[in-house]
């Protein structure tokens, strides 16, 4: 009798461990989807895809009755900057160069640490290669400078140098703002990873509790009305 109970108990623990691992896998995927959706809505798909997740112990190891799940971003500095109000100041230069929608979308990349490299010189070089020398315009009464392009025209891909025909007809645009130079900026809170983390925790507890309740009811009749 004792051996039977012991074998049944061991089998129950093994089943509970498998169920716990399955629930952890589900929570891992669900939580990552929540984090990516929240981030993509505010910062776009590129930053959203930096979210990663993992279940411990890894699949292939012995199932655990108490698995753990972790989520992290490969762009932690960006996530931190937009999950709270943060002031970003110019580093080695006097100003931060903030590209407008008119500027070439280049000069920004992710480092191995997850930090977004602000390669301002590369962005400015790319812009001047396309539009020619940018003109600096000081904004009266503010510590702000606009870098604008002259003699340009709009096309399907954005702005480009005005053609000879456009120049001859006087239809070129001047003073199109490409960059805004500021000594510092303060980001707004746009994403809420902590709030999602709390929701993931609640969801995980609910899923684990429901799974264990189902096992104990089936094996021992505990909790049946």
C-alpha positions in Angstrom: 0.0 0.0 0.0 2.8 2.4 1.0 4.6 1.6 -2.3 1.5 2.3 -4.3 0.9 5.6 -2.6 4.6 6.6 -3.0 4.5 5.7 -6.7 1.2 7.6 -7.2 2.7 10.6 -5.4 5.8 10.5 -7.5 3.7 10.3 -10.7 1.6 13.2 -9.5 4.7 15.3 -8.8 6.0 14.4 -12.3 2.7 15.4 -13.9 2.6 18.6 -11.9 6.1 19.5 -13.1 5.2 18.9 -16.7 2.1 21.0 -16.3 4.1 23.7 -14.6 6.6 23.8 -17.5 3.8 23.9 -20.1 2.2 26.8 -18.2 5.6 28.6 -18.1 6.0 28.2 -21.8 2.5 29.7 -22.4 3.2 32.6 -20.0 6.6 33.2 -21.7 5.0 33.6 -25.1 2.0 35.5 -23.8 4.2 37.9 -21.8 6.6 38.6 -24.7 3.7 39.3 -27.0 2.2 41.8 -24.5 5.6 43.6 -24.1 6.2 43.7 -27.9 2.7 45.0 -28.6 3.0 47.8 -26.0 6.4 48.8 -27.3 5.5 48.6 -31.0 2.5 50.9 -30.6 4.8 53.7 -29.2 8.3 53.0 -30.6 7.8 50.9 -33.7 8.5 47.3 -34.7 12.3 47.5 -34.6 12.5 48.3 -30.9 9.6 45.9 -30.1 11.5 43.0 -31.6 14.3 43.5 -29.1 12.2 41.9 -26.4 13.4 38.3 -25.5 12.3 35.7 -23.0 13.4 32.4 -21.6 12.0 29.6 -19.4 14.3 28.0 -16.8 15.1 25.1 -16.6 15.5 24.9 -20.4 13.6 22.3 -22.4 15.6 19.1 -22.5 16.4 19.4 -18.8 14.3 17.7 -16.1 10.9 19.3 -15.7 10.6 21.5 -12.6 7.6 22.0 -10.5 8.7 25.6 -9.9 10.0 26.9 -13.2 10.9 30.6 -13.7 10.4 32.8 -16.7 12.4 35.9 -17.5 11.9 38.7 -20.1 14.5 41.3 -21.1 15.1 43.8 -23.9 18.2 44.0 -26.1 17.6 47.7 -26.2 17.4 48.4 -22.4 18.5 52.0 -22.6 15.7 52.8 -25.1 13.1 50.9 -23.0 14.3 52.7 -19.8 14.2 56.1 -21.5 10.6 55.8 -22.7 9.2 53.9 -19.6 9.7 57.0 -17.5 10.3 60.7 -18.1 14.0 61.0 -18.8 16.2 64.0 -19.6 18.8 63.3 -22.3 21.6 65.8 -22.6 24.1 66.3 -25.4 27.3 64.4 -24.8 30.5 65.5 -26.4 28.8 68.1 -28.5 26.7 71.1 -27.5 23.5 69.9 -29.2 21.5 66.8 -29.8 20.6 66.5 -33.5 17.0 65.3 -33.8 16.0 64.3 -37.3 12.6 65.4 -38.5 10.5 63.2 -40.8 12.1 65.0 -43.8 15.6 63.8 -42.9 17.1 60.6 -44.2 16.3 57.8 -41.8 19.9 56.8 -41.2 22.6 57.4 -38.6 21.0 55.4 -35.9 21.9 51.8 -34.9 21.8 49.5 -31.9 25.0 48.5 -30.2 25.7 45.1 -28.7 24.8 46.4 -25.2 21.4 47.5 -26.5 22.3 51.2 -26.4 21.1 53.2 -29.4 24.1 54.9 -30.9 23.4 58.5 -31.8 25.8 58.8 -34.8 24.9 62.4 -35.4 27.7 63.0 -37.8 26.6 60.0 -40.0 23.1 61.3 -40.1 24.2 64.8 -41.0 26.6 63.5 -43.7 23.8 61.4 -45.2 21.5 64.5 -45.3 24.1 66.8 -46.9 25.1 64.1 -49.4 21.5 64.1 -50.6 20.4 67.7 -50.2 23.6 69.7 -50.3 24.9 71.9 -47.5 22.3 72.4 -44.8 21.7 76.0 -43.5 21.6 76.7 -39.8 18.7 78.9 -38.6 18.7 80.2 -35.0 15.3 80.2 -33.4 14.8 83.7 -31.8 14.6 83.6 -28.0 15.3 79.8 -27.7 18.4 77.7 -27.4 17.4 75.9 -30.6 18.9 75.7 -34.1 17.1 74.4 -37.2 19.2 72.8 -40.0 17.3 73.4 -43.2 17.7 72.3 -46.8 17.3 74.7 -49.7 16.5 74.1 -53.4 14.8 70.7 -52.8 11.6 69.1 -54.1 9.3 66.5 -52.7 9.0 63.1 -54.4 7.6 59.7 -53.5 10.5 58.8 -51.2 10.6 62.2 -49.5 12.8 65.1 -50.4 15.6 65.3 -53.0 17.6 67.9 -54.8 15.4 70.1 -57.0 15.7 69.2 -60.7 16.9 71.7 -63.3 13.3 71.9 -64.6 11.9 72.6 -61.1 14.6 75.3 -60.6 13.9 76.9 -63.9 10.2 77.0 -63.0 10.8 78.4 -59.6 9.0 75.6 -57.9 11.7 74.4 -55.6 11.3 74.5 -51.8 13.6 76.3 -49.4 14.0 76.2 -45.7 12.8 72.6 -45.3 13.6 71.6 -41.7 15.8 68.4 -41.6 17.2 68.5 -38.1 16.4 70.3 -34.8 19.4 71.0 -32.6 18.7 71.1 -28.9 21.0 71.0 -25.8 18.7 68.4 -24.2 15.3 66.7 -24.5 13.0 65.2 -21.9 11.2 62.1 -23.1 7.6 61.3 -22.1 6.6 57.9 -20.7 5.3 56.0 -23.7 5.5 52.4 -22.6 4.7 50.6 -19.4 6.8 47.4 -19.0 6.4 47.4 -15.2 2.6 47.5 -15.5 2.7 44.6 -18.1 5.1 42.7 -15.7 2.5 43.0 -13.0 -0.2 41.7 -15.3 2.1 38.8 -16.4 2.6 37.9 -12.8 -1.2 37.8 -12.1 -1.8 35.8 -15.3 0.9 33.3 -14.3 -0.5 32.7 -10.9 -4.0 32.2 -12.3 -2.7 29.7 -14.9 -0.6 27.7 -12.4 -3.3 27.6 -9.8 -5.9 26.4 -12.4 -3.5 23.7 -13.7 -2.6 22.3 -10.2 -6.3 22.4 -9.2 -7.1 20.2 -12.2 -4.5 17.7 -11.3 -5.5 17.3 -7.7 -9.1 17.0 -8.6 -8.4 14.3 -11.1 -6.0 12.3 -9.0 -7.3 12.8 -5.5 -10.8 14.3 -5.8 -9.6 17.3 -3.8 -11.6 20.5 -4.4 -14.6 18.7 -6.0 -17.9 20.0 -4.9 
